[in-house]
Amino acid sequence: MVQYDLGLTSPYVVSPATLILGTFAGGFIRREWLRGKILVLFILLLLATAISLPIYANASAAVGGLLIALVGLGALDLRAAMQPDHSLSESPRPALTEDHVLLQASVLALILCVGVLLALDAQAAIALTVPLAIVVVLAVWTQTGPPQWLTVVLGTLVAIGAVLIVVFLGSRPAWPSWLASSDSLSSARHTLWSDALSLWGTSPLFGSGPGSFTPSSELASSSTTLAAVHSLPLQVGSELGAVGAVLLGLLFVGGLAFAARGNRAVAFIAMTAWTALAIHSSIDHLEDFPIVGFMGGVILGWAGISQRFIGASRRKP
């Protein structure tokens, strides 16, 4: 199932491409949302739901968490539009009618329902979605958040901590019994992570090359459902080495920095969602599902597209 040939269909090519595409889509959708148009967001919901339902449960659940973050971002802009004198000056203040507000609120409620239903499909996603939902509620309620630099630092530290835990667990001689009983973190992951670390050790700097993990692991090569490492950092490290791992880290930090261009409340939600996605990716193979990267890009684009771009778009006839 998962053979990472470095071609146009390789996750190493598709995932960055869908992330970039999603970023531009997020900026466009936010511009339309600020103008009181709900169709683009509704279409996004239909497409994300249609694509997510038949795929791997953990990937579907990751999309659900991102949809919940999207609800928070949309609610922030909607609330700011209803309060023109509020301090969230980043968002333009379109003159929305009562019907527009009701329609937008209804779409957000629908997205929230779909997001929750998808997120409930996996234990790992639930554990990550709960704190994300708390952040969404706090940001929308207070319409502010911590300084962006602080969220960048904390997000980076949390993501690094998640990777270190994965490396520690993968290097253990035995899998902890309390994890072995978990549906999300079964002992199969211990074998896959250990195999990835062993492969990485054979070529620490540049890795063994795209596609090298699956044939190198007895477990991965024996089952199509276990053909990937189920950990993006270890997948990249084992196949692309320390160089690939550093590039992956720069991509994550770059995403945080891009989302930090939004005001405090917007950035708080977007960076929390991006960090949650990074943590989830450290224990699963979400890179195999383009819709996850695309929705992650939508969150970043919604938060990071500059006010100048939105304002210029709104002034066009």
N, C-alpha and C positions, 0 to 999 in steps of 0.2 A: 504493500500500500504506500509506504513512505520511502521513496528512494530519492535522495537529494542530489540529482544530477543538476549541475549548474547551467540550466537552460532557462528558457522563458517561463516555464512552469514551476521552477524551483521556488520553494518558500523564501529562499534568500533573495530572490528577485521579486516575487509576487507580493510578499508582506510589506517591504518598503514602498512598493508602487501603490498598493491599496491604502497604505497609511497616508501617503502624500495626496492621493486622490480624495480620501476622506477629509483631509485637512482643508482643501479648497472647497469641498462640498459643505463642510461645517460653516465656513465663512459665508458662503452663498445663502445657506439656509437661514443663518442668523439674520442676514440682511433682509430677507423676505419676511421673516418672523417679526422683525422690528417694524416693518411696514404694514403689519396686520394681516399678512397672507399666511394661511395655515396649510395650503395644499401641499407644499413641498415637504413639510414636516410629516404630514399624514402619509404621503407617498413613501418617505423614508421609513416610517413605522411599518408599513405593509411589506416593503422589500426586506427589511431586517428580520421581520417575523417569519416571512415565507422562507427565507434562506436559513434561518437559525433552527427552526423546528425539526427538520429532518437530520441535522448533523449531530456530532458528538455532544453528549449531554453537558460536559464541562464547558465546551465552547459556546453552546447555546446560553448557558448560565452566565458566562462572561459578558455576552451581548446584553443579557438582562440587566446586569449591574451598570453597564454603560448607558442603557436606556434610562435607568433611574437617575443617573447623573445628568442626562440630557433634560429630564423633567425639571431638575433643580435650576439648570441654566436658563431654560425657557421661562420658568416661574420668576426668576430674578428680573429678566427683561420685561416681562408682563407687569410685574409689580412696579417697576420703575416707570413704565409708561403710564400707569394709573396714578403715579405720584410725581408730577413734573418737577416739583421743587426739591425732590430728595437729593441727597448728596452723591448718589451714584451717577455722576455726570458723564461717565463713559458712554452710557447707552443713550442713543437719540430718543427723543420723546415724541413718537407719532401720536396724532390725535385719534385715538381709538374710540369707536362707538361702544355702547354697552353690548350690542350684539357681537361685535368683534371680540371683546373681552370674554364673553360667555363661550364663544366658539373656541377661542384659544385655550381657555381653561378646560373645556371638555376634551380637547385633543391631548392636553397634558395629562389629564386624568386617565385617558385611554392608554397612553404610553406608559404611565405608571403601573397600571394593571398588568399590561403585557410584560413589562420589565420584572415585576415581582414574580409573576408566574414562571418566567424563564429562569430567573435567579434561583428559585426554589428547587431547581432540577439537579443541583449538585451541592454536596456538603461544603466543599472548599469555597464555592461562590457565595454561599450563605454567610460563612464566617467573614468574608471580605465585604459583602454587601451591607451587613449591619452597621459597621462603622462608617461606611460611605453614606448610608441613608441618614445617619446621625449628623454627619457633616452637611449634607444637603439641607436638612431641616434647620440647622443652626444658621447656615449661610442665608437661606431664604428668609428666615424669621428676623435676623439681625441686619441683613443686607450689608454685612461686612465680614471680615475674616482676619486672620493674622497677617502680618507683613509678608509679601510674596517671597522675599529672600529667606525668611524663616521656614516657609512651607517647602521651598526648594531644598534647603538643608535637611529638614526632617524627612522629606520624601526620599532623598538620596540615601540617608542613613538607614531608613527602614528597608529600602530595596537591597542595599548591601547586606544588611542583616539577614534578609531572607535567603540570599544566595549563599552566605556563609553557613547557614543552618542546613541547606540542601547539601553543600559540600561535606559538612560534618556527618550528616546522616548517611550519605553515600559512601563515605570512607570507613564507617563502622563495620566491624566484622559480622554483626547481626542486627536485624531490624528490631526496634523496640516493640514489645508485644502489644502495647496500647495503640500503636500505629498499625500493626498487622491486622487488627480487627476493623480498621476503617475502610469503608468503600472507596474513599477518595485517595487514600495513601496506603495502598496495599503493599505487601512485601515485594511484589513484582517491580515496583519503583526502586526499591533498594538495589535489586539486581541490575536494573537498567542504569541507575545512577553510578553504581560501582563500575560497571562496564565502561561507561562514558569517561569516568575519571581515569581508569586504566588506559584507555585509548589516548586520552589527552596526555598522559604521562609519557607515551612513546614519541610524541612530537609536541613539546610544550609551546613552542613559539608560533608555529604556523599551522598546527593541527595536521590531521591525516587526510584532509581534503573532503569536499562536499560529497556526501553519499557513503562515507567510509564507516559510519557507525553501525548501520544495520547489519552488514555482512560480518562485522567484527564481533557482534554479540550473539551468543547462541540463543538467548531468549528472544531478542529482537528479530532474528532471522527465522524464528520458528512460528511466529504469529503476526499476522498483518495488523492486528489491533495494538501490538506492542512494538511496532517497527521503529518508532521514534523514542528518544530518550525520556520524553515526558518532563523535560526541564529545558527551557530555551537557553539559559546560560551554559548548561553542560553540553547541550547539543552543539552550540556554537563553539564552545571551548574545545570539545573533542574533535570537531571537524575543521575548524578554522584557527584553533590555537589561541594564545594570549592576544594576538593581534585582533582576531575576531571578537574576543571578549571585551577588549577595550573599545572597539567600535560600537559594540552593543551598548556598553555603558554610556558612551557619548550620545548615542541615539536617545537613551532614556533621559539623561540630564538635559539634552537639547529640547526634548518634549516638555519637560518641566519649565525650562526657561521660556519657551514659546508661550505656554499657557500662562506664565507669570505676567504677560503683557496685559492681561485683563485686569479689571479692578479687583480689590481684595476678595470680595465675595465670589465673583466668577472664577478667579484663579484658584481659590480654596477648593471649590468643587472640582474643577477640571484637573488640578494637580493631584487631588486625592484619588480621583477615578483612574488617572494615569498610573499612579503608584500602586493602586490595587490591582490593575491589570498586569503590572510588572511582577508583583508578588505571585499572582495566579500563574503567570507564564513561567515562573521559576519552578513550579511543581506540575506543569502540564505542557502539552504540545499545542498550544493555541495558535502558533505560527502556521500551522497547517490549514487554517481556516480563514480565508481572506476577509470574511465579513467581520471578524474580530478586529483585525488591523484597520479596516475601513471605519468601523464605529469608533475605535480609539482616535483615529484622525479627525472624525467629526467633532468629538469633544475638544480636541486641541484647537481645531480651526475655529470653533464657536468662541473659545476663550481668547485665542491669540491673534485673530485677524484684527488689524489696528482700527481705531476709531476713524482715522483718515479715510481708509478704504470704505468703511460703512457710510460715512458722511458723504463721500463723493458719489457713492452709488445712489444714495437717497436723493441727491440733488439733480440726478438725471431725469429728464422728462419722461 
